[in-house]
Amino acid sequence: MGDVSPQVADTGTAGVPVVEFDDVTVCYPGKGTVRPAVVNINLTVSKGRFVCVVGPSGCGKSTLLHVCSGLLKVTDGAFRYQGKEWSKLHPGIGYVTQRETLLPWKTVLGNIALPLKINGMPRAERRDRATDMAGSVGLGDWLNAYPRELSGGMRQRVQLARTLVTEPALLLMDEPFGALDAVLRVRMQEFLKSRIEGTDLTTIFVTHDLSEALTLGDEVVAMAGAPGSIDQIDQLEDLPRKVSAVELRQVPAYAVHEARLWKTIAGNLSADGVALSNSAAERDGDHTMTAAPRGGREVS
Ligand SMILES: Nc1ncnc2c1ncn2[C@@H]1O[C@H](COP(=O)(O)OP(=O)(O)OP(=O)(O)O)[C@@H](O)[C@H]1O
């Protein structure tokens, strides 16, 4: 296991808490003995912070987002959104999931305007808002195109626009760029950074890719184990924020963060890359790094 910092993590000391996990355990409903998906989660995310969550497959990253979104209730402990215990869908929360969820029979404009329509916004107003938003994600010339006519990156931008158009206070993103090629992925990271910079939008972003986490995050939460728990929080104050993803990798502190996080994650991986159960991880003892981090060889 890597450098293990205390499990209580306050991600951003000065701000107003938007999300609070207070000693949370989550079990999915099931028959017989149910194994928890995550245990002892203590995490506070303050307003305006961009928090990336990394960790091996199965350690419970998506489970944390499901709780934040109101899709899943905690089994033990408390979850608070904007200071209140919350266990249902909240209109102020935008969720971009791993799966593509555009409606194929609706145009770019129709897809982006859909949540506004559901919220009862008058037609002319939602058309204006969706048109502006499409322009701001670089799709102003594609308003009448259907999803099948767009590239993967364009479809991902429509999904992002459809979420941002509702002006969420909390943005949850689960591997949103996972299916994109390396170049497009870096472009989308830079696009997202530029959209969010200067706003007080709070973002929780799940990724397998350490380089993505280090490029986007104010801090990185590293989860490990099965059931999953938080092993480490890396504050990224020593990384410059206004440089490109490529330039960032030349900064010496970048390599320090990457190595430290990688050690935490790799120490809890089975040979096939899945989170080890906690008993197996303890049995196997301290693991050393044997391979380059996944993100380390992407676009430079
Ligand atoms: N709907 C479900 N019902 C039962 N168990 C589930 C369900 N969804 C997830 N789990 C279990 O909860 C644990 C955590 O899953 P989760 O999807 O949160 O992990 P993850 O870190 O996001 O994985 P990945 O990186 O592969 O998406 C896993 O053991 C998984 O099998």
py3Dmol code that shows the C-alpha trace and the ligand (Angstrom):
import py3Dmol

protein = """\
ATOM      1  CA  MET A   1       0.000   0.000   0.000  1.00  0.00           C
ATOM      2  CA  GLY A   2       1.250   3.530  -0.725  1.00  0.00           C
ATOM      3  CA  ASP A   3       1.554   6.474   1.649  1.00  0.00           C
ATOM      4  CA  VAL A   4      -1.566   6.149   3.677  1.00  0.00           C
ATOM      5  CA  SER A   5      -2.967   9.368   5.008  1.00  0.00           C
ATOM      6  CA  PRO A   6      -5.825   9.512   7.506  1.00  0.00           C
ATOM      7  CA  GLN A   7      -9.183   8.373   6.170  1.00  0.00           C
ATOM      8  CA  VAL A   8     -10.843  11.627   7.194  1.00  0.00           C
ATOM      9  CA  ALA A   9     -10.281  13.902   4.271  1.00  0.00           C
ATOM     10  CA  ASP A  10     -11.357  17.490   3.995  1.00  0.00           C
ATOM     11  CA  THR A  11     -10.851  18.439   0.378  1.00  0.00           C
ATOM     12  CA  GLY A  12     -10.557  22.192   0.630  1.00  0.00           C
ATOM     13  CA  THR A  13     -10.392  23.762   4.038  1.00  0.00           C
ATOM     14  CA  ALA A  14     -11.797  27.219   3.467  1.00  0.00           C
ATOM     15  CA  GLY A  15     -14.933  26.586   1.424  1.00  0.00           C
ATOM     16  CA  VAL A  16     -18.532  25.770   2.156  1.00  0.00           C
ATOM     17  CA  PRO A  17     -19.114  22.004   2.182  1.00  0.00           C
ATOM     18  CA  VAL A  18     -21.231  20.843  -0.741  1.00  0.00           C
ATOM     19  CA  VAL A  19     -20.785  17.095  -0.298  1.00  0.00           C
ATOM     20  CA  GLU A  20     -20.113  15.319   2.984  1.00  0.00           C
ATOM     21  CA  PHE A  21     -19.649  11.616   3.521  1.00  0.00           C
ATOM     22  CA  ASP A  22     -19.673  10.900   7.225  1.00  0.00           C
ATOM     23  CA  ASP A  23     -18.362   7.397   7.969  1.00  0.00           C
ATOM     24  CA  VAL A  24     -20.390   5.961   5.112  1.00  0.00           C
ATOM     25  CA  THR A  25     -20.801   2.291   4.270  1.00  0.00           C
ATOM     26  CA  VAL A  26     -22.799   1.249   1.206  1.00  0.00           C
ATOM     27  CA  CYS A  27     -24.173  -2.217   0.404  1.00  0.00           C
ATOM     28  CA  TYR A  28     -26.140  -2.900  -2.752  1.00  0.00           C
ATOM     29  CA  PRO A  29     -29.482  -4.524  -2.088  1.00  0.00           C
ATOM     30  CA  GLY A  30     -29.332  -8.294  -2.565  1.00  0.00           C
ATOM     31  CA  LYS A  31     -30.226 -11.682  -1.171  1.00  0.00           C
ATOM     32  CA  GLY A  32     -28.357 -13.438   1.659  1.00  0.00           C
ATOM     33  CA  THR A  33     -25.127 -11.986   3.012  1.00  0.00           C
ATOM     34  CA  VAL A  34     -24.435  -8.721   1.248  1.00  0.00           C
ATOM     35  CA  ARG A  35     -20.845  -7.563   1.016  1.00  0.00           C
ATOM     36  CA  PRO A  36     -20.337  -3.818   1.297  1.00  0.00           C
ATOM     37  CA  ALA A  37     -19.166  -1.988  -1.826  1.00  0.00           C
ATOM     38  CA  VAL A  38     -17.470   0.808   0.176  1.00  0.00           C
ATOM     39  CA  VAL A  39     -16.727   1.226   3.886  1.00  0.00           C
ATOM     40  CA  ASN A  40     -15.720   4.052   6.252  1.00  0.00           C
ATOM     41  CA  ILE A  41     -15.904   6.809   3.682  1.00  0.00           C
ATOM     42  CA  ASN A  42     -15.184  10.206   5.228  1.00  0.00           C
ATOM     43  CA  LEU A  43     -14.936  12.925   2.645  1.00  0.00           C
ATOM     44  CA  THR A  44     -15.868  16.581   2.428  1.00  0.00           C
ATOM     45  CA  VAL A  45     -15.888  18.381  -0.914  1.00  0.00           C
ATOM     46  CA  SER A  46     -16.109  22.156  -0.708  1.00  0.00           C
ATOM     47  CA  LYS A  47     -17.772  24.570  -3.092  1.00  0.00           C
ATOM     48  CA  GLY A  48     -15.893  25.199  -6.301  1.00  0.00           C
ATOM     49  CA  ARG A  49     -13.429  22.356  -5.900  1.00  0.00           C
ATOM     50  CA  PHE A  50     -12.599  19.884  -8.658  1.00  0.00           C
ATOM     51  CA  VAL A  51     -12.016  16.515  -7.024  1.00  0.00           C
ATOM     52  CA  CYS A  52     -10.851  13.508  -9.019  1.00  0.00           C
ATOM     53  CA  VAL A  53     -11.408   9.995  -7.703  1.00  0.00           C
ATOM     54  CA  VAL A  54      -9.038   7.277  -8.890  1.00  0.00           C
ATOM     55  CA  GLY A  55      -8.663   3.616  -8.010  1.00  0.00           C
ATOM     56  CA  PRO A  56      -8.795   0.142  -9.504  1.00  0.00           C
ATOM     57  CA  SER A  57     -11.866  -1.384 -11.046  1.00  0.00           C
ATOM     58  CA  GLY A  58     -14.399  -2.437  -8.423  1.00  0.00           C
ATOM     59  CA  CYS A  59     -13.143  -0.297  -5.530  1.00  0.00           C
ATOM     60  CA  GLY A  60     -16.381   1.704  -5.427  1.00  0.00           C
ATOM     61  CA  LYS A  61     -15.735   4.940  -7.344  1.00  0.00           C
ATOM     62  CA  SER A  62     -19.069   4.846  -9.185  1.00  0.00           C
ATOM     63  CA  THR A  63     -20.800   3.846  -5.969  1.00  0.00           C
ATOM     64  CA  LEU A  64     -19.729   7.162  -4.414  1.00  0.00           C
ATOM     65  CA  LEU A  65     -21.198   9.047  -7.377  1.00  0.00           C
ATOM     66  CA  HIS A  66     -24.456   7.069  -7.188  1.00  0.00           C
ATOM     67  CA  VAL A  67     -24.784   8.167  -3.552  1.00  0.00           C
ATOM     68  CA  CYS A  68     -24.050  11.806  -4.444  1.00  0.00           C
ATOM     69  CA  SER A  69     -26.663  11.722  -7.217  1.00  0.00           C
ATOM     70  CA  GLY A  70     -29.346  10.318  -4.901  1.00  0.00           C
ATOM     71  CA  LEU A  71     -29.625   7.053  -6.869  1.00  0.00           C
ATOM     72  CA  LEU A  72     -28.312   4.968  -3.972  1.00  0.00           C
ATOM     73  CA  LYS A  73     -28.849   5.245  -0.227  1.00  0.00           C
ATOM     74  CA  VAL A  74     -26.099   4.781   2.311  1.00  0.00           C
ATOM     75  CA  THR A  75     -26.356   1.672   4.484  1.00  0.00           C
ATOM     76  CA  ASP A  76     -24.536   3.183   7.423  1.00  0.00           C
ATOM     77  CA  GLY A  77     -23.253   6.654   8.283  1.00  0.00           C
ATOM     78  CA  ALA A  78     -24.600   9.837   6.719  1.00  0.00           C
ATOM     79  CA  PHE A  79     -24.414  11.554   3.351  1.00  0.00           C
ATOM     80  CA  ARG A  80     -25.126  15.282   3.197  1.00  0.00           C
ATOM     81  CA  TYR A  81     -25.584  17.506   0.149  1.00  0.00           C
ATOM     82  CA  GLN A  82     -25.430  21.232   0.889  1.00  0.00           C
ATOM     83  CA  GLY A  83     -25.655  20.484   4.602  1.00  0.00           C
ATOM     84  CA  LYS A  84     -28.738  18.265   4.478  1.00  0.00           C
ATOM     85  CA  GLU A  85     -29.078  14.507   4.583  1.00  0.00           C
ATOM     86  CA  TRP A  86     -30.197  13.582   1.128  1.00  0.00           C
ATOM     87  CA  SER A  87     -31.265  10.320  -0.480  1.00  0.00           C
ATOM     88  CA  LYS A  88     -33.183  11.181  -3.634  1.00  0.00           C
ATOM     89  CA  LEU A  89     -32.514  12.817  -6.964  1.00  0.00           C
ATOM     90  CA  HIS A  90     -31.747  16.518  -6.664  1.00  0.00           C
ATOM     91  CA  PRO A  91     -32.337  18.987  -9.519  1.00  0.00           C
ATOM     92  CA  GLY A  92     -29.111  20.848  -8.685  1.00  0.00           C
ATOM     93  CA  ILE A  93     -26.944  17.838  -9.469  1.00  0.00           C
ATOM     94  CA  GLY A  94     -25.749  17.000 -12.982  1.00  0.00           C
ATOM     95  CA  TYR A  95     -24.527  13.466 -13.673  1.00  0.00           C
ATOM     96  CA  VAL A  96     -22.533  12.456 -16.770  1.00  0.00           C
ATOM     97  CA  THR A  97     -22.283   8.671 -16.690  1.00  0.00           C
ATOM     98  CA  GLN A  98     -19.954   6.252 -18.464  1.00  0.00           C
ATOM     99  CA  ARG A  99     -22.644   5.300 -20.950  1.00  0.00           C
ATOM    100  CA  GLU A 100     -23.728   7.423 -23.841  1.00  0.00           C
ATOM    101  CA  THR A 101     -27.309   8.457 -23.173  1.00  0.00           C
ATOM    102  CA  LEU A 102     -28.195  10.767 -26.074  1.00  0.00           C
ATOM    103  CA  LEU A 103     -31.586  10.171 -27.638  1.00  0.00           C
ATOM    104  CA  PRO A 104     -30.867   9.064 -31.231  1.00  0.00           C
ATOM    105  CA  TRP A 105     -34.137  10.483 -32.585  1.00  0.00           C
ATOM    106  CA  LYS A 106     -33.434  13.965 -31.263  1.00  0.00           C
ATOM    107  CA  THR A 107     -31.093  16.517 -32.792  1.00  0.00           C
ATOM    108  CA  VAL A 108     -28.176  18.166 -30.987  1.00  0.00           C
ATOM    109  CA  LEU A 109     -30.495  21.023 -30.048  1.00  0.00           C
ATOM    110  CA  GLY A 110     -33.275  18.656 -28.963  1.00  0.00           C
ATOM    111  CA  ASN A 111     -30.935  16.624 -26.796  1.00  0.00           C
ATOM    112  CA  ILE A 112     -29.419  19.671 -25.094  1.00  0.00           C
ATOM    113  CA  ALA A 113     -32.846  21.234 -24.517  1.00  0.00           C
ATOM    114  CA  LEU A 114     -34.385  18.043 -23.128  1.00  0.00           C
ATOM    115  CA  PRO A 115     -33.735  18.619 -19.392  1.00  0.00           C
ATOM    116  CA  LEU A 116     -35.070  22.176 -19.733  1.00  0.00           C
ATOM    117  CA  LYS A 117     -38.217  20.777 -21.346  1.00  0.00           C
ATOM    118  CA  ILE A 118     -38.582  18.268 -18.507  1.00  0.00           C
ATOM    119  CA  ASN A 119     -38.210  21.152 -16.041  1.00  0.00           C
ATOM    120  CA  GLY A 120     -41.084  22.950 -17.789  1.00  0.00           C
ATOM    121  CA  MET A 121     -39.140  25.828 -19.348  1.00  0.00           C
ATOM    122  CA  PRO A 122     -41.090  27.585 -22.155  1.00  0.00           C
ATOM    123  CA  ARG A 123     -40.127  26.517 -25.671  1.00  0.00           C
ATOM    124  CA  ALA A 124     -38.569  29.781 -26.894  1.00  0.00           C
ATOM    125  CA  GLU A 125     -36.450  30.183 -23.763  1.00  0.00           C
ATOM    126  CA  ARG A 126     -35.153  26.635 -23.798  1.00  0.00           C
ATOM    127  CA  ARG A 127     -34.321  26.922 -27.482  1.00  0.00           C
ATOM    128  CA  ASP A 128     -32.248  30.052 -26.800  1.00  0.00           C
ATOM    129  CA  ARG A 129     -30.495  28.538 -23.818  1.00  0.00           C
ATOM    130  CA  ALA A 130     -29.732  25.273 -25.643  1.00  0.00           C
ATOM    131  CA  THR A 131     -28.490  27.155 -28.721  1.00  0.00           C
ATOM    132  CA  ASP A 132     -26.102  29.237 -26.592  1.00  0.00           C
ATOM    133  CA  MET A 133     -24.865  26.155 -24.818  1.00  0.00           C
ATOM    134  CA  ALA A 134     -24.309  24.276 -28.106  1.00  0.00           C
ATOM    135  CA  GLY A 135     -22.243  27.246 -29.310  1.00  0.00           C
ATOM    136  CA  SER A 136     -20.159  27.258 -26.167  1.00  0.00           C
ATOM    137  CA  VAL A 137     -19.202  23.597 -26.664  1.00  0.00           C
ATOM    138  CA  GLY A 138     -18.264  24.319 -30.279  1.00  0.00           C
ATOM    139  CA  LEU A 139     -21.351  22.764 -31.860  1.00  0.00           C
ATOM    140  CA  GLY A 140     -23.117  25.911 -33.048  1.00  0.00           C
ATOM    141  CA  ASP A 141     -23.044  24.634 -36.649  1.00  0.00           C
ATOM    142  CA  TRP A 142     -24.450  21.232 -35.717  1.00  0.00           C
ATOM    143  CA  LEU A 143     -27.742  22.152 -34.055  1.00  0.00           C
ATOM    144  CA  ASN A 144     -29.855  20.068 -36.420  1.00  0.00           C
ATOM    145  CA  ALA A 145     -27.522  17.080 -36.642  1.00  0.00           C
ATOM    146  CA  TYR A 146     -28.464  13.723 -35.113  1.00  0.00           C
ATOM    147  CA  PRO A 147     -26.129  11.822 -32.778  1.00  0.00           C
ATOM    148  CA  ARG A 148     -25.315   9.258 -35.497  1.00  0.00           C
ATOM    149  CA  GLU A 149     -23.838  12.055 -37.625  1.00  0.00           C
ATOM    150  CA  LEU A 150     -21.382  13.153 -34.925  1.00  0.00           C
ATOM    151  CA  SER A 151     -17.947  11.914 -33.872  1.00  0.00           C
ATOM    152  CA  GLY A 152     -17.411  10.390 -30.413  1.00  0.00           C
ATOM    153  CA  GLY A 153     -15.939  13.629 -29.081  1.00  0.00           C
ATOM    154  CA  MET A 154     -18.819  15.678 -30.454  1.00  0.00           C
ATOM    155  CA  ARG A 155     -21.378  13.335 -28.884  1.00  0.00           C
ATOM    156  CA  GLN A 156     -19.520  13.626 -25.582  1.00  0.00           C
ATOM    157  CA  ARG A 157     -19.690  17.416 -25.847  1.00  0.00           C
ATOM    158  CA  VAL A 158     -23.441  17.211 -26.429  1.00  0.00           C
ATOM    159  CA  GLN A 159     -23.774  15.106 -23.284  1.00  0.00           C
ATOM    160  CA  LEU A 160     -21.725  17.613 -21.335  1.00  0.00           C
ATOM    161  CA  ALA A 161     -23.753  20.527 -22.753  1.00  0.00           C
ATOM    162  CA  ARG A 162     -26.989  18.771 -21.858  1.00  0.00           C
ATOM    163  CA  THR A 163     -25.791  18.558 -18.253  1.00  0.00           C
ATOM    164  CA  LEU A 164     -24.302  22.072 -18.027  1.00  0.00           C
ATOM    165  CA  VAL A 165     -27.379  23.744 -19.530  1.00  0.00           C
ATOM    166  CA  THR A 166     -29.257  23.052 -16.291  1.00  0.00           C
ATOM    167  CA  GLU A 167     -26.597  25.066 -14.415  1.00  0.00           C
ATOM    168  CA  PRO A 168     -25.927  22.392 -11.797  1.00  0.00           C
ATOM    169  CA  ALA A 169     -24.307  23.269  -8.475  1.00  0.00           C
ATOM    170  CA  LEU A 170     -22.625  19.859  -8.399  1.00  0.00           C
ATOM    171  CA  LEU A 171     -21.289  18.094 -11.476  1.00  0.00           C
ATOM    172  CA  LEU A 172     -20.675  14.341 -11.235  1.00  0.00           C
ATOM    173  CA  MET A 173     -18.679  12.751 -14.041  1.00  0.00           C
ATOM    174  CA  ASP A 174     -17.972   9.034 -14.302  1.00  0.00           C
ATOM    175  CA  GLU A 175     -15.176   8.259 -16.781  1.00  0.00           C
ATOM    176  CA  PRO A 176     -16.747  10.658 -19.298  1.00  0.00           C
ATOM    177  CA  PHE A 177     -13.794  10.523 -21.709  1.00  0.00           C
ATOM    178  CA  GLY A 178     -12.938   6.845 -21.245  1.00  0.00           C
ATOM    179  CA  ALA A 179     -14.001   5.836 -24.746  1.00  0.00           C
ATOM    180  CA  LEU A 180     -12.145   8.622 -26.567  1.00  0.00           C
ATOM    181  CA  ASP A 181      -8.769   8.332 -28.256  1.00  0.00           C
ATOM    182  CA  ALA A 182      -5.794   9.875 -26.468  1.00  0.00           C
ATOM    183  CA  VAL A 183      -5.655  13.127 -28.461  1.00  0.00           C
ATOM    184  CA  LEU A 184      -9.371  13.784 -28.215  1.00  0.00           C
ATOM    185  CA  ARG A 185      -9.261  12.952 -24.537  1.00  0.00           C
ATOM    186  CA  VAL A 186      -6.664  15.660 -23.872  1.00  0.00           C
ATOM    187  CA  ARG A 187      -8.703  18.117 -25.956  1.00  0.00           C
ATOM    188  CA  MET A 188     -11.829  17.332 -23.942  1.00  0.00           C
ATOM    189  CA  GLN A 189      -9.909  17.739 -20.673  1.00  0.00           C
ATOM    190  CA  GLU A 190      -8.763  21.183 -21.757  1.00  0.00           C
ATOM    191  CA  PHE A 191     -12.238  22.054 -22.935  1.00  0.00           C
ATOM    192  CA  LEU A 192     -13.753  21.025 -19.596  1.00  0.00           C
ATOM    193  CA  LYS A 193     -11.125  22.989 -17.681  1.00  0.00           C
ATOM    194  CA  SER A 194     -11.873  26.100 -19.703  1.00  0.00           C
ATOM    195  CA  ARG A 195     -15.641  25.724 -19.161  1.00  0.00           C
ATOM    196  CA  ILE A 196     -15.320  25.350 -15.417  1.00  0.00           C
ATOM    197  CA  GLU A 197     -12.505  27.788 -14.629  1.00  0.00           C
ATOM    198  CA  GLY A 198     -13.709  30.890 -12.834  1.00  0.00           C
ATOM    199  CA  THR A 199     -17.077  29.343 -11.885  1.00  0.00           C
ATOM    200  CA  ASP A 200     -17.992  27.985  -8.456  1.00  0.00           C
ATOM    201  CA  LEU A 201     -19.218  24.692  -9.865  1.00  0.00           C
ATOM    202  CA  THR A 202     -18.208  21.781  -7.633  1.00  0.00           C
ATOM    203  CA  THR A 203     -17.086  18.729  -9.579  1.00  0.00           C
ATOM    204  CA  ILE A 204     -16.421  15.113  -8.674  1.00  0.00           C
ATOM    205  CA  PHE A 205     -14.761  13.311 -11.564  1.00  0.00           C
ATOM    206  CA  VAL A 206     -14.069   9.569 -11.599  1.00  0.00           C
ATOM    207  CA  THR A 207     -11.273   8.274 -13.798  1.00  0.00           C
ATOM    208  CA  HIS A 208      -8.898   5.323 -14.108  1.00  0.00           C
ATOM    209  CA  ASP A 209      -6.322   7.602 -15.634  1.00  0.00           C
ATOM    210  CA  LEU A 210      -3.887   9.272 -13.240  1.00  0.00           C
ATOM    211  CA  SER A 211      -2.704  11.774 -15.828  1.00  0.00           C
ATOM    212  CA  GLU A 212      -6.294  12.878 -16.363  1.00  0.00           C
ATOM    213  CA  ALA A 213      -6.790  13.251 -12.610  1.00  0.00           C
ATOM    214  CA  LEU A 214      -3.598  15.292 -12.236  1.00  0.00           C
ATOM    215  CA  THR A 215      -4.492  17.488 -15.203  1.00  0.00           C
ATOM    216  CA  LEU A 216      -7.999  18.309 -14.041  1.00  0.00           C
ATOM    217  CA  GLY A 217      -8.119  18.052 -10.276  1.00  0.00           C
ATOM    218  CA  ASP A 218      -7.523  20.446  -7.407  1.00  0.00           C
ATOM    219  CA  GLU A 219      -7.051  17.248  -5.467  1.00  0.00           C
ATOM    220  CA  VAL A 220      -7.048  13.521  -6.099  1.00  0.00           C
ATOM    221  CA  VAL A 221      -8.793  10.992  -3.881  1.00  0.00           C
ATOM    222  CA  ALA A 222      -7.222   7.532  -4.231  1.00  0.00           C
ATOM    223  CA  MET A 223      -9.475   4.612  -3.352  1.00  0.00           C
ATOM    224  CA  ALA A 224      -8.380   1.032  -2.951  1.00  0.00           C
ATOM    225  CA  GLY A 225      -9.494  -2.362  -1.728  1.00  0.00           C
ATOM    226  CA  ALA A 226     -12.679  -4.358  -1.944  1.00  0.00           C
ATOM    227  CA  PRO A 227     -14.771  -3.209  -0.210  1.00  0.00           C
ATOM    228  CA  GLY A 228     -13.316   0.121  -1.197  1.00  0.00           C
ATOM    229  CA  SER A 229     -12.152   2.871   1.091  1.00  0.00           C
ATOM    230  CA  ILE A 230     -10.176   6.086   0.738  1.00  0.00           C
ATOM    231  CA  ASP A 231      -6.468   5.412   1.068  1.00  0.00           C
ATOM    232  CA  GLN A 232      -4.962   8.764   0.225  1.00  0.00           C
ATOM    233  CA  ILE A 233      -5.758  12.346  -0.740  1.00  0.00           C
ATOM    234  CA  ASP A 234      -3.253  14.307  -2.764  1.00  0.00           C
ATOM    235  CA  GLN A 235      -3.636  18.090  -2.760  1.00  0.00           C
ATOM    236  CA  LEU A 236      -2.327  19.506  -6.032  1.00  0.00           C
ATOM    237  CA  GLU A 237      -1.634  23.097  -4.977  1.00  0.00           C
ATOM    238  CA  ASP A 238       1.973  22.759  -6.163  1.00  0.00           C
ATOM    239  CA  LEU A 239       0.896  22.038  -9.756  1.00  0.00           C
ATOM    240  CA  PRO A 240       0.298  25.023 -12.055  1.00  0.00           C
ATOM    241  CA  ARG A 241      -3.337  25.114 -13.244  1.00  0.00           C
ATOM    242  CA  LYS A 242      -3.068  27.417 -16.256  1.00  0.00           C
ATOM    243  CA  VAL A 243      -0.827  25.280 -18.411  1.00  0.00           C
ATOM    244  CA  SER A 244      -1.698  22.697 -21.032  1.00  0.00           C
ATOM    245  CA  ALA A 245      -1.886  19.000 -20.173  1.00  0.00           C
ATOM    246  CA  VAL A 246       1.341  18.517 -22.132  1.00  0.00           C
ATOM    247  CA  GLU A 247       3.267  21.242 -20.286  1.00  0.00           C
ATOM    248  CA  LEU A 248       1.993  20.012 -16.935  1.00  0.00           C
ATOM    249  CA  ARG A 249       3.809  16.725 -17.410  1.00  0.00           C
ATOM    250  CA  GLN A 250       7.134  18.538 -17.555  1.00  0.00           C
ATOM    251  CA  VAL A 251       6.657  19.945 -14.043  1.00  0.00           C
ATOM    252  CA  PRO A 252       8.775  17.942 -11.528  1.00  0.00           C
ATOM    253  CA  ALA A 253       5.995  17.869  -8.897  1.00  0.00           C
ATOM    254  CA  TYR A 254       3.758  16.106 -11.430  1.00  0.00           C
ATOM    255  CA  ALA A 255       5.974  13.014 -11.371  1.00  0.00           C
ATOM    256  CA  VAL A 256       6.025  13.026  -7.566  1.00  0.00           C
ATOM    257  CA  HIS A 257       2.214  13.018  -7.344  1.00  0.00           C
ATOM    258  CA  GLU A 258       1.907  10.433 -10.088  1.00  0.00           C
ATOM    259  CA  ALA A 259       4.361   8.030  -8.449  1.00  0.00           C
ATOM    260  CA  ARG A 260       2.763   8.390  -5.020  1.00  0.00           C
ATOM    261  CA  LEU A 261      -0.768   7.811  -6.284  1.00  0.00           C
ATOM    262  CA  TRP A 262       0.310   4.960  -8.497  1.00  0.00           C
ATOM    263  CA  LYS A 263       1.962   3.217  -5.562  1.00  0.00           C
ATOM    264  CA  THR A 264      -1.288   3.411  -3.581  1.00  0.00           C
ATOM    265  CA  ILE A 265      -3.391   2.065  -6.406  1.00  0.00           C
ATOM    266  CA  ALA A 266      -0.979  -0.594  -7.651  1.00  0.00           C
ATOM    267  CA  GLY A 267      -0.499  -1.956  -4.141  1.00  0.00           C
ATOM    268  CA  ASN A 268      -4.107  -3.047  -4.192  1.00  0.00           C
ATOM    269  CA  LEU A 269      -4.409  -4.619  -7.618  1.00  0.00           C
ATOM    270  CA  SER A 270      -4.754  -8.252  -8.575  1.00  0.00           C
ATOM    271  CA  ALA A 271      -2.823  -9.512 -11.603  1.00  0.00           C
ATOM    272  CA  ASP A 272      -5.811  -8.762 -13.852  1.00  0.00           C
ATOM    273  CA  GLY A 273      -6.118  -5.185 -12.628  1.00  0.00           C
ATOM    274  CA  VAL A 274      -9.137  -5.510 -10.316  1.00  0.00           C
ATOM    275  CA  ALA A 275      -9.273  -4.215  -6.731  1.00  0.00           C
ATOM    276  CA  LEU A 276      -8.020  -6.896  -4.329  1.00  0.00           C
ATOM    277  CA  SER A 277     -10.281  -7.755  -1.421  1.00  0.00           C
ATOM    278  CA  ASN A 278      -8.834  -6.194   1.713  1.00  0.00           C
ATOM    279  CA  SER A 279      -7.928  -9.566   3.213  1.00  0.00           C
ATOM    280  CA  ALA A 280      -6.051 -10.540   0.024  1.00  0.00           C
ATOM    281  CA  ALA A 281      -4.212  -7.214  -0.041  1.00  0.00           C
ATOM    282  CA  GLU A 282      -3.082  -7.672   3.558  1.00  0.00           C
ATOM    283  CA  ARG A 283      -2.031 -11.265   2.865  1.00  0.00           C
ATOM    284  CA  ASP A 284       0.018 -10.228  -0.146  1.00  0.00           C
ATOM    285  CA  GLY A 285       1.781  -7.519   1.828  1.00  0.00           C
ATOM    286  CA  ASP A 286       3.413  -4.449   0.351  1.00  0.00           C
ATOM    287  CA  HIS A 287       3.426  -4.378  -3.446  1.00  0.00           C
ATOM    288  CA  THR A 288       6.007  -2.530  -5.417  1.00  0.00           C
ATOM    289  CA  MET A 289       5.380  -0.761  -8.686  1.00  0.00           C
ATOM    290  CA  THR A 290       6.079  -3.073 -11.595  1.00  0.00           C
ATOM    291  CA  ALA A 291       4.573  -1.212 -14.509  1.00  0.00           C
ATOM    292  CA  ALA A 292       4.171   2.335 -15.726  1.00  0.00           C
ATOM    293  CA  PRO A 293       0.952   4.070 -14.758  1.00  0.00           C
ATOM    294  CA  ARG A 294      -1.675   3.701 -17.452  1.00  0.00           C
ATOM    295  CA  GLY A 295      -1.864   7.389 -18.145  1.00  0.00           C
ATOM    296  CA  GLY A 296       1.890   7.860 -18.223  1.00  0.00           C
ATOM    297  CA  ARG A 297       2.377   7.029 -21.872  1.00  0.00           C
ATOM    298  CA  GLU A 298      -0.507   8.882 -23.383  1.00  0.00           C
ATOM    299  CA  VAL A 299      -0.238  12.037 -25.402  1.00  0.00           C
ATOM    300  CA  SER A 300       2.733  14.143 -24.489  1.00  0.00           C
TER     301      SER A 300
END
"""
ligand_1 = """\
31
LIG
N -25.941 -2.798 -8.964
C -25.072 -3.491 -8.221
N -25.478 -4.561 -7.502
C -24.626 -5.262 -6.724
N -23.318 -4.966 -6.597
C -22.855 -3.919 -7.307
C -23.698 -3.130 -8.152
N -22.951 -2.157 -8.731
C -21.689 -2.319 -8.260
N -21.630 -3.382 -7.413
C -20.448 -3.864 -6.707
O -19.937 -2.797 -5.907
C -18.522 -2.779 -5.959
C -18.039 -1.403 -6.409
O -18.507 -1.190 -7.750
P -18.295 0.194 -8.498
O -18.959 0.088 -9.824
O -18.677 1.289 -7.599
O -16.710 0.195 -8.656
P -15.801 1.117 -9.590
O -14.580 1.426 -8.806
O -16.595 2.278 -10.089
O -15.476 0.135 -10.780
P -15.114 0.493 -12.332
O -13.873 1.326 -12.269
O -14.884 -0.861 -12.935
O -16.300 1.213 -12.921
C -18.088 -3.918 -6.868
O -17.772 -5.033 -6.075
C -19.330 -4.196 -7.683
O -19.410 -5.560 -8.027
"""
view = py3Dmol.view(width=600, height=400)
view.addModel(protein, "pdb")
view.setStyle({"model": 0}, {"cartoon": {"style": "trace"}})
view.addModel(ligand_1, "xyz")
view.setStyle({"model": 1}, {"stick": {}})
view.zoomTo()
view.show()
